[in-house]
Amino acid sequence: MPTQARTYTDTVLDGKDFAVRDSGLSVHKLTFAEGIGIILGTNIGAGVLGLAYAARQAGYLPLLLWLAVAGVFTCISMLYVAEICLRTEGNHQLSGLANRHMGKLGAWLLFAGGAANSYGALTAYMAGSGEIMKTFFGSVGLTGPLGSLLFFIPAVTILYLGLKAVGKGMTMVSGYMVVLIAVLIVATVVHDDATVHNLWDANWPNMLPIFNIAVFCFSAQYMVPEIARGNKETPCRLAPAIIIGIASTFIVLAVVPAAAISLVGVKNLSQVATITWGSTLGPWAYYTANVFALLAMLSSYLGLGGSFLSNIFDHFKIGNDTVPIKRVAVLGLVCLPPFFIAYTNAAGFVDALYFAGTFGGVLIATLPVFMLNRARKTNPKRLAWQCGWYACRPVQVIILLLYWGSGAYAALSVAGLIPSAW
């Protein structure tokens, strides 16, 4: 059960748990490694296994370029959120921060976009985990819904236990993911069919759609307030944790498609790397890659679910998030709809969630630009840590153009006016 938190009037920065009355979000101290693990685990979902196939029309080098660009500017956007947290009294999630610096409209836009993004992704993780568990244990009668339930129970238990449990769980799962990927990469490198020449094939005129994919491979802005809550006493840890977390994400996102493409080339890729590895390296690789996918779904589920839960508490001012009945009720709102959507005929609804979630991602990346400028006017004092030169207006304009352009591309592709990113 979550530790009972103290109120704002009892707050003492002694490393123990406390809560701020205006949001109800409790604070649980996070280690530096846990902060990195939260960012890496949230970013690396099972979608990384489809990156190679997504880049099949352009090749690996354009994908690598856009991953680097998206990673750099997402990192800057996250550092903006970190400074906003430090300049804002109390503990808030993104919608609460937006309410303080952008008003109710900004808060509702971020909350609605984040909700759509979270429900869409959590639904996909429910369905995907069920399919993987069915692949592993279908011979003994395990069905997809039952497999999802086996995934659901430990994930929701960790979410109930609170931020500290989420941090520890995601750090451990992220470590396992890195080990599994390292094993697959080594097996790929030493395989007779692997060649680096496959990585040099590039069709640069087809590179534009890949950026839209790369942007949404880095989507952990909503985790920054969670990490900030866990570093109330150590604000100078925020920036290094964010930078290392994004750098680690970039490495994983870069090496997984590189391994698949070097093994079979861009012309022979399957839609997910698990099939490519399994058909070339053998059944052991197929099962190893699927375990990686399952862990990736779990880590992203914890990150998304935990931040969405905090957003609900903060946005609706529900009160102390350690009160069991309140926490169970909000967890139900977060976790039950994706489970039922995944196993009902709600495909159209899921598509709508993903579409709304895309624009939620644009808002999550761009609104911090305006929020930072407002926060600096509201609280202009010099902080122990704050953003440097990369908070200048030219960089902010680039962020706005990149993400708004990505959103516009998504809208035009849905309308059939330009080629789909996939």
Phi and psi in degrees as a GROMACS rama.xvg file:
@    title "Ramachandran Plot"
@    xaxis  label "Phi"
@    yaxis  label "Psi"
@TYPE xy
-58.0832  144.727  PRO-2
-66.0794  134.246  THR-3
-61.8356  126.825  GLN-4
-96.7511  152.19  ALA-5
-85.5082  163.467  ARG-6
-84.7239  172.697  THR-7
-59.2275  -37.7297  TYR-8
-69.2141  -18.3495  THR-9
-101.936  5.29125  ASP-10
-62.1134  129.814  THR-11
-136.775  130.373  VAL-12
-81.3644  72.8747  LEU-13
-117.09  13.9875  ASP-14
87.0516  -5.62104  GLY-15
-89.3919  174.621  LYS-16
-80.1057  141.198  ASP-17
-152.754  168.694  PHE-18
-131.893  155.693  ALA-19
-106.305  128.444  VAL-20
-58.5762  -33.2133  ARG-21
-75.062  -14.9286  ASP-22
-124.243  -27.7522  SER-23
81.2851  2.4092  GLY-24
-83.8229  123.407  LEU-25
-80.0392  159.785  SER-26
-114.461  128.414  VAL-27
-128.839  121.124  HIS-28
-60.1759  130.728  LYS-29
-108.533  145.181  LEU-30
-79.3964  166.93  THR-31
-60.4654  -42.8342  PHE-32
-64.3656  -36.6951  ALA-33
-67.3298  -36.5969  GLU-34
-62.2521  -43.9774  GLY-35
-64.4472  -44.3085  ILE-36
-61.6123  -36.1181  GLY-37
-64.4373  -43.4607  ILE-38
-67.7121  -48.6644  ILE-39
-62.1196  -46.2346  LEU-40
-64.7927  -35.6599  GLY-41
-70.8616  -42.3049  THR-42
-68.5896  -39.8056  ASN-43
-87.1078  88.2691  ILE-44
-93.9208  179.926  GLY-45
-65.4642  -14.9624  ALA-46
-61.6093  -20.3153  GLY-47
-59.3809  -27.3247  VAL-48
-71.9591  -13.8622  LEU-49
-100.997  1.22023  GLY-50
-62.8955  -41.5615  LEU-51
-60.5481  -45.2187  ALA-52
-64.6253  -37.0189  TYR-53
-64.6073  -26.8586  ALA-54
-96.4191  11.2995  ALA-55
-62.9357  -29.3251  ARG-56
-80.6409  -22.9727  GLN-57
-110.652  -31.9205  ALA-58
103.956  177.727  GLY-59
-74.7293  -42.7707  TYR-60
-60.8244  -44.2641  LEU-61
-60.4628  -38.353  PRO-62
-61.3881  -45.4161  LEU-63
-61.6372  -41.674  LEU-64
-60.7967  -49.0712  LEU-65
-68.9148  -32.667  TRP-66
-62.5824  -39.4492  LEU-67
-66.2652  -45.5507  ALA-68
-62.3342  -48.4361  VAL-69
-63.2341  -39.6321  ALA-70
-63.7844  -43.4204  GLY-71
-62.7726  -49.0759  VAL-72
-77.2931  -27.3007  PHE-73
-67.5976  -39.9514  THR-74
-59.6933  -43.2141  CYS-75
-63.2554  -43.8979  ILE-76
-59.7805  -39.6979  SER-77
-67.8636  -36.4031  MET-78
-66.0286  -33.1251  LEU-79
-60.304  -46.1723  TYR-80
-61.5705  -38.3999  VAL-81
-60.4193  -45.5793  ALA-82
-66.9988  -37.7846  GLU-83
-59.2416  -43.2067  ILE-84
-59.224  -42.8697  CYS-85
-71.1627  -26.3344  LEU-86
-89.5051  -2.55789  ARG-87
-112.665  125.354  THR-88
-67.2702  137.784  GLU-89
94.2632  -179.973  GLY-90
-111.161  121.385  ASN-91
-138.459  154.135  HIS-92
-91.7207  -175.185  GLN-93
-58.9167  -43.6181  LEU-94
-66.2478  -35.7276  SER-95
-66.7038  -39.7151  GLY-96
-63.9954  -41.785  LEU-97
-63.158  -38.2049  ALA-98
-62.2199  -37.0419  ASN-99
-72.2599  -33.2816  ARG-100
-115.304  -15.0945  HIS-101
-125.456  -3.77691  MET-102
86.1958  -178.567  GLY-103
-65.7761  -35.5536  LYS-104
-61.8005  -47.2108  LEU-105
-61.4144  -38.9452  GLY-106
-64.0791  -44.8959  ALA-107
-67.6935  -36.8945  TRP-108
-62.169  -46.7694  LEU-109
-66.3935  -40.7884  LEU-110
-65.1932  -45.3932  PHE-111
-65.0203  -43.6837  ALA-112
-64.8292  -41.9716  GLY-113
-65.6054  -37.0437  GLY-114
-64.5134  -44.9399  ALA-115
-63.8167  -43.6045  ALA-116
-60.4217  -45.5508  ASN-117
-67.4867  -48.656  SER-118
-62.4811  -40.1675  TYR-119
-62.382  -47.5324  GLY-120
-68.7708  -43.5316  ALA-121
-63.6242  -34.4902  LEU-122
-63.9558  -43.5452  THR-123
-62.3723  -38.7523  ALA-124
-68.5007  -35.8476  TYR-125
-61.7854  -50.2455  MET-126
-66.3533  -43.7751  ALA-127
-65.6096  -41.5924  GLY-128
-63.5507  -38.54  SER-129
-63.0054  -41.109  GLY-130
-65.8747  -41.3449  GLU-131
-66.4267  -44.3057  ILE-132
-62.976  -36.5299  MET-133
-65.4518  -38.478  LYS-134
-61.0314  -40.9512  THR-135
-73.5371  -42.2889  PHE-136
-124.592  16.6561  PHE-137
-61.7153  -27.89  GLY-138
-66.6425  -19.7563  SER-139
-104.267  14.5723  VAL-140
93.559  10.0797  GLY-141
-73.2809  127.273  LEU-142
-95.5372  167.43  THR-143
-58.1793  -51.0413  GLY-144
-59.2306  -38.9949  PRO-145
-68.0996  -38.3298  LEU-146
-61.8468  -41.2063  GLY-147
-63.9757  -36.3757  SER-148
-65.24  -38.6894  LEU-149
-65.7242  -30.9741  LEU-150
-74.8046  -39.8284  PHE-151
-65.6015  -43.3702  PHE-152
-62.0956  -53.0752  ILE-153
-66.4203  -34.0235  PRO-154
-63.7808  -46.0391  ALA-155
-69.4958  -34.283  VAL-156
-60.6937  -44.3761  THR-157
-64.0573  -42.3566  ILE-158
-61.6686  -38.5017  LEU-159
-63.6489  -36.6079  TYR-160
-70.9172  -18.1603  LEU-161
108.988  -176.941  GLY-162
-58.9872  -41.2741  LEU-163
-63.4992  -42.7427  LYS-164
-65.5515  -39.4974  ALA-165
-62.1088  -44.6066  VAL-166
-60.9519  -46.1137  GLY-167
-65.6342  -43.8083  LYS-168
-62.8408  -44.2723  GLY-169
-69.9684  -34.4816  MET-170
-64.132  -44.1354  THR-171
-65.419  -45.8187  MET-172
-64.6822  -40.5317  VAL-173
-61.6086  -39.0814  SER-174
-62.4402  -43.6556  GLY-175
-62.7282  -39.1611  TYR-176
-62.4347  -43.0618  MET-177
-61.7928  -41.1947  VAL-178
-63.374  -46.3313  VAL-179
-62.8036  -43.2834  LEU-180
-64.3788  -39.422  ILE-181
-60.912  -41.1379  ALA-182
-62.6697  -44.8488  VAL-183
-66.6515  -38.003  LEU-184
-65.3666  -45.1976  ILE-185
-60.9469  -44.298  VAL-186
-62.7885  -34.0868  ALA-187
-69.8651  -45.2601  THR-188
-61.3299  -39.3667  VAL-189
-86.3572  -3.90355  VAL-190
-73.1103  143.736  HIS-191
-62.7107  -29.2931  ASP-192
-83.0894  -12.1297  ASP-193
-75.7233  135.584  ALA-194
-150.002  137.956  THR-195
-70.4221  -17.4453  VAL-196
-61.1256  -29.1011  HIS-197
-63.7548  -23.0402  ASN-198
-80.5723  -17.6171  LEU-199
-86.9592  -13.3706  TRP-200
-67.7724  116.719  ASP-201
-138.864  139.649  ALA-202
-119.858  83.3021  ASN-203
-58.9205  -34.1863  TRP-204
-59.4889  -20.2194  PRO-205
-96.4842  15.6091  ASN-206
-79.0114  -25.064  MET-207
-57.3714  -45.7986  LEU-208
-60.8558  -25.0732  PRO-209
-67.8087  -29.9515  ILE-210
-59.6931  -37.6278  PHE-211
-61.5471  -31.6613  ASN-212
-76.1802  -45.1107  ILE-213
-61.4653  -38.7503  ALA-214
-56.527  -42.9277  VAL-215
-91.4855  6.30001  PHE-216
-80.0977  -19.987  CYS-217
-111.184  104.271  PHE-218
-145.571  46.5861  SER-219
-110.401  22.0034  ALA-220
-57.4732  -36.7612  GLN-221
-71.1252  -7.17759  TYR-222
-88.7137  -16.0748  MET-223
-61.1687  -44.9479  VAL-224
-60.4213  -32.7926  PRO-225
-64.5509  -44.3685  GLU-226
-68.6106  -36.3795  ILE-227
-63.4015  -38.6389  ALA-228
-62.752  -32.045  ARG-229
-85.5212  0.277054  GLY-230
-130.471  37.6765  ASN-231
-57.4399  -36.0475  LYS-232
-88.2004  -16.4908  GLU-233
-129.965  62.4947  THR-234
-61.8303  -25.3037  PRO-235
-71.3328  -9.65733  CYS-236
-79.498  -18.1301  ARG-237
-59.6474  -55.0469  LEU-238
-60.958  -48.6998  ALA-239
-59.923  -38.6863  PRO-240
-64.1044  -42.2275  ALA-241
-64.8491  -46.798  ILE-242
-63.9326  -45.9265  ILE-243
-67.2591  -38.0037  ILE-244
-61.7496  -43.8863  GLY-245
-69.4594  -39.9898  ILE-246
-62.4216  -41.3446  ALA-247
-64.766  -40.1378  SER-248
-60.1701  -45.4746  THR-249
-59.2724  -42.5584  PHE-250
-61.4083  -46.7522  ILE-251
-64.6114  -44.552  VAL-252
-64.6781  -28.2841  LEU-253
-81.2127  -40.4239  ALA-254
-80.1682  -29.1512  VAL-255
-64.6106  -53.5654  VAL-256
-65.7541  -30.998  PRO-257
-61.4615  -42.2604  ALA-258
-64.1279  -46.3892  ALA-259
-64.4453  -43.3518  ALA-260
-70.5479  -39.9357  ILE-261
-63.5084  -26.7728  SER-262
-78.5617  -43.2437  LEU-263
-126.283  -6.36122  VAL-264
79.3561  167.481  GLY-265
-73.5385  -19.535  VAL-266
-82.0168  -18.3695  LYS-267
-117.796  23.1602  ASN-268
-77.7952  142.34  LEU-269
-90.908  168.698  SER-270
-65.6084  -28.9874  GLN-271
-128.109  144.846  VAL-272
-64.6107  -23.2015  ALA-273
-58.2886  -40.6803  THR-274
-70.906  -42.4168  ILE-275
-59.8999  -48.4559  THR-276
-64.8459  -42.5391  TRP-277
-64.431  -41.5279  GLY-278
-72.801  -23.0978  SER-279
-102.556  -45.0542  THR-280
-89.8443  -21.8148  LEU-281
120.253  168.566  GLY-282
-57.1946  -34.719  PRO-283
-59.4849  -38.2344  TRP-284
-69.1332  -36.4969  ALA-285
-61.1795  -46.5168  TYR-286
-71.11  -37.4726  TYR-287
-62.2952  -44.5232  THR-288
-65.2943  -34.5322  ALA-289
-71.7637  -32.4963  ASN-290
-64.4394  -41.7379  VAL-291
-58.2429  -45.5488  PHE-292
-60.6483  -40.7895  ALA-293
-64.7043  -43.0334  LEU-294
-65.7581  -37.9584  LEU-295
-63.592  -41.0559  ALA-296
-63.0665  -41.0686  MET-297
-64.1071  -46.257  LEU-298
-65.1073  -42.3869  SER-299
-67.5994  -36.7161  SER-300
-60.4916  -43.8373  TYR-301
-64.5536  -43.0685  LEU-302
-65.2278  -51.5823  GLY-303
-64.9252  -45.7033  LEU-304
-63.363  -42.5366  GLY-305
-65.5532  -41.7153  GLY-306
-70.5894  -36.9904  SER-307
-65.8276  -40.5424  PHE-308
-59.6852  -44.9749  LEU-309
-63.5843  -38.4634  SER-310
-61.3721  -41.1165  ASN-311
-64.5721  -46.9019  ILE-312
-58.7932  -44.5088  PHE-313
-72.0147  -46.9155  ASP-314
-65.7064  -40.7212  HIS-315
-98.4145  4.45781  PHE-316
49.8073  54.3061  LYS-317
-73.7183  -25.0051  ILE-318
113.987  -161.065  GLY-319
-56.115  120.999  ASN-320
-81.3219  3.25844  ASP-321
-99.892  -4.06302  THR-322
-69.7271  118.494  VAL-323
-52.8835  -46.8426  PRO-324
-65.9449  -37.133  ILE-325
-68.1627  -42.2216  LYS-326
-66.6067  -41.3089  ARG-327
-63.5994  -42.0654  VAL-328
-63.4629  -44.8569  ALA-329
-69.9713  -37.8279  VAL-330
-59.2225  -37.9334  LEU-331
-60.9949  -41.7459  GLY-332
-64.7698  -33.4147  LEU-333
-78.8347  -44.9585  VAL-334
-99.8479  -29.2965  CYS-335
-74.5232  -44.1706  LEU-336
-56.0177  -44.5493  PRO-337
-59.7525  -35.7397  PRO-338
-64.2519  -46.0884  PHE-339
-74.0912  -35.2219  PHE-340
-63.156  -38.5885  ILE-341
-62.4162  -26.9791  ALA-342
-119.793  31.2137  TYR-343
-129.128  170.892  THR-344
-84.0142  69.7953  ASN-345
-122.266  35.8392  ALA-346
-58.6301  -41.9681  ALA-347
-62.9054  -38.0864  GLY-348
-66.4023  -40.1782  PHE-349
-63.8688  -42.0585  VAL-350
-59.9573  -41.2545  ASP-351
-63.4827  -38.8429  ALA-352
-63.6884  -43.9339  LEU-353
-64.4887  -40.3577  TYR-354
-63.8348  -47.1532  PHE-355
-64.5774  -36.3336  ALA-356
-65.4092  -32.2863  GLY-357
-59.8242  -46.5837  THR-358
-75.6434  -24.9584  PHE-359
-62.5931  -39.5492  GLY-360
-63.4525  -37.7198  GLY-361
-63.0018  -44.6313  VAL-362
-64.3706  -41.9513  LEU-363
-62.172  -33.0033  ILE-364
-84.0136  -29.4929  ALA-365
-100.553  -35.5584  THR-366
-59.7264  -32.2418  LEU-367
-57.5773  -25.1851  PRO-368
-59.5205  -49.4243  VAL-369
-72.5358  -37.0243  PHE-370
-64.4818  -38.8855  MET-371
-63.0185  -45.5959  LEU-372
-62.6644  -39.1408  ASN-373
-67.9504  -42.316  ARG-374
-62.9291  -37.1126  ALA-375
-68.285  -31.1493  ARG-376
-73.9097  -39.2811  LYS-377
-69.5578  -41.4583  THR-378
-132.764  85.1141  ASN-379
-83.0808  2.81384  PRO-380
-65.564  153.922  LYS-381
-74.4249  127.85  ARG-382
-96.684  164.715  LEU-383
-61.3598  -33.7009  ALA-384
-140.221  140.306  TRP-385
-154.691  164.446  GLN-386
-62.808  147.595  CYS-387
-97.4549  -138.296  GLY-388
-57.1377  -27.5712  TRP-389
-72.5928  -0.426706  TYR-390
-94.1944  10.2877  ALA-391
-72.6903  161.704  CYS-392
-61.3938  -42.6328  ARG-393
-57.2693  -41.6417  PRO-394
-66.2153  -40.4178  VAL-395
-62.6957  -39.6853  GLN-396
-63.8699  -40.4254  VAL-397
-61.0245  -43.5273  ILE-398
-59.6336  -46.2281  ILE-399
-61.6584  -43.8841  LEU-400
-67.1362  -41.5914  LEU-401
-62.2734  -49.6531  LEU-402
-77.3171  -38.2169  TYR-403
-65.1299  -37.7613  TRP-404
-63.1037  -38.318  GLY-405
-64.4147  -42.1999  SER-406
-64.0126  -40.7509  GLY-407
-63.8651  -39.5206  ALA-408
-62.2237  -43.088  TYR-409
-61.2529  -42.3428  ALA-410
-65.4579  -43.6725  ALA-411
-67.9013  -33.9511  LEU-412
-70.3768  -37.7433  SER-413
-62.8873  -37.1473  VAL-414
-76.5293  -5.65933  ALA-415
78.4978  14.8237  GLY-416
-85.8293  -21.9795  LEU-417
-139.412  162.188  ILE-418
-61.8723  144.162  PRO-419
-66.0256  148.862  SER-420
-62.329  -24.4557  ALA-421
